[in-house]
Every structure is written in structure tokens, then in C-alpha cells.
């Protein structure tokens, strides 16, 4: 007997791989919870496990949270190696002439 996973659709059990999704993509809300791993605030030295309380304490201390900004990328100059062949030939000739 093969195993299968079932989901409820319109009051009936349907095999999961055959079932239509509950929501069309993009309809589900994005949720950002207030909870987070505990961090020590550099503004007041206290530990916080709530984003809102942490942000409040930073603002209350007159500080600003930075670091999530996107830095504009500058174009790097293209690297083009200089020809080293003439230098090598000159070095060999200098060694042979001694």
C-alpha cells in the first residue's frame, strides 16, 4: 500500500499533488513578526527580543539604525595586464651578458 499525503479542498480529501493551491501566488500577506533573537543595544546596553522595543530604545537614545541600505555599485576599472614579455627578455639578456 503506497503512502500519500492528503489535503482538504471543498470539504473533500484530495491527494496533495493533485490539489489546487488555496491561494493564487501573490495573494498571501507578508508577515514580519515583532519577535527576534535577543540582541544587546549599543545605545543603552540592554537586551531586547522585540524589534519595536529595540527600535524605540535606539531612537530614544538619539541614535539611528543603519546598515540595510543598498550601496550604489561603482564600475570597477577593467584590469588589463601590461605585457611582461619585454621585461623578461631584457632580464634574461642581462643575466647572459654577465
C-alpha positions as CSV (number, residue, x, y, z in Angstrom):
1,X,0.0,0.0,0.0
2,X,1.5,3.3,-1.1
3,X,1.5,6.3,1.2
4,X,0.1,9.6,0.2
5,X,-0.5,13.0,1.7
6,X,-4.0,14.4,1.6
7,X,-5.3,18.0,1.9
8,X,-8.8,19.2,2.4
9,X,-10.4,21.0,-0.6
10,X,-14.1,22.0,-0.7
11,X,-14.8,19.6,2.2
12,X,-13.1,16.6,0.5
13,X,-9.8,14.9,0.9
14,X,-7.6,15.2,-2.2
15,X,-4.1,13.9,-2.8
16,X,-1.8,16.8,-2.2
17,X,0.0,16.6,-5.6
18,X,-3.4,16.8,-7.3
19,X,-4.9,19.6,-5.2
20,X,-5.1,23.2,-6.5
21,X,-3.4,25.7,-4.3
22,X,-5.5,27.5,-1.7
23,X,-4.3,31.0,-2.8
24,X,-3.1,32.3,-6.1
25,X,0.6,33.3,-5.8
26,X,1.0,36.8,-4.5
27,X,-2.3,36.9,-2.6
28,X,-0.8,35.7,0.7
29,X,0.2,38.5,3.1
30,X,3.8,39.0,4.0
31,X,4.2,38.9,7.8
32,X,7.2,40.3,9.7
33,X,6.9,39.3,13.4
34,X,7.9,41.6,16.2
35,X,10.0,38.9,17.9
36,X,13.7,38.3,17.1
37,X,16.7,36.7,18.7
38,X,17.8,38.7,21.7
39,X,20.4,41.5,20.8
40,X,22.2,43.9,23.0
41,X,21.5,47.5,22.2
42,X,24.7,49.6,21.7
43,X,22.7,52.6,22.7
44,X,21.7,51.6,26.2
45,X,23.4,48.2,26.8
46,X,20.1,46.4,27.5
47,X,19.0,43.1,25.8
48,X,15.9,43.2,23.5
49,X,13.9,40.4,21.9
50,X,11.3,42.7,20.4
51,X,12.0,44.7,17.2
52,X,9.7,47.6,18.2
53,X,11.1,48.0,21.7
54,X,14.7,47.8,20.3
55,X,13.9,50.5,17.6
56,X,12.2,52.7,20.3
57,X,15.3,52.5,22.6
58,X,17.7,53.4,19.8
59,X,15.5,56.3,18.7
60,X,15.1,57.4,22.4
61,X,18.9,57.5,22.7
62,X,19.2,59.8,19.7
63,X,20.8,57.1,17.5
64,X,19.9,55.7,14.1
65,X,20.0,52.2,12.8
66,X,22.0,51.9,9.6
67,X,23.3,49.0,7.6
68,X,20.4,47.8,5.5
69,X,20.8,50.5,2.8
70,X,21.9,49.4,-0.7
71,X,25.2,50.9,-1.6
72,X,25.5,52.2,-5.1
73,X,27.9,50.0,-7.0
74,X,30.6,51.9,-8.9
75,X,32.0,50.5,-12.1
76,X,35.4,49.0,-11.5
77,X,38.1,49.9,-13.9
78,X,38.9,47.0,-16.2
79,X,42.1,45.2,-15.4
80,X,44.4,45.0,-18.4
81,X,47.7,43.4,-17.6
82,X,50.7,45.1,-19.1
83,X,52.9,43.0,-21.4
84,X,55.6,41.3,-19.3
85,X,57.4,39.6,-22.2
86,X,59.8,42.5,-23.0
87,X,60.8,42.7,-19.3
88,X,61.5,39.0,-19.1
89,X,63.6,39.1,-22.3
90,X,65.6,42.1,-21.0
91,X,66.2,40.3,-17.7
92,X,67.5,37.2,-19.5
93,X,69.8,39.2,-21.7
94,X,71.2,41.0,-18.6
95,X,71.9,37.7,-16.9
96,X,73.6,36.2,-20.1
97,X,75.8,39.3,-20.5
98,X,77.4,38.9,-17.1
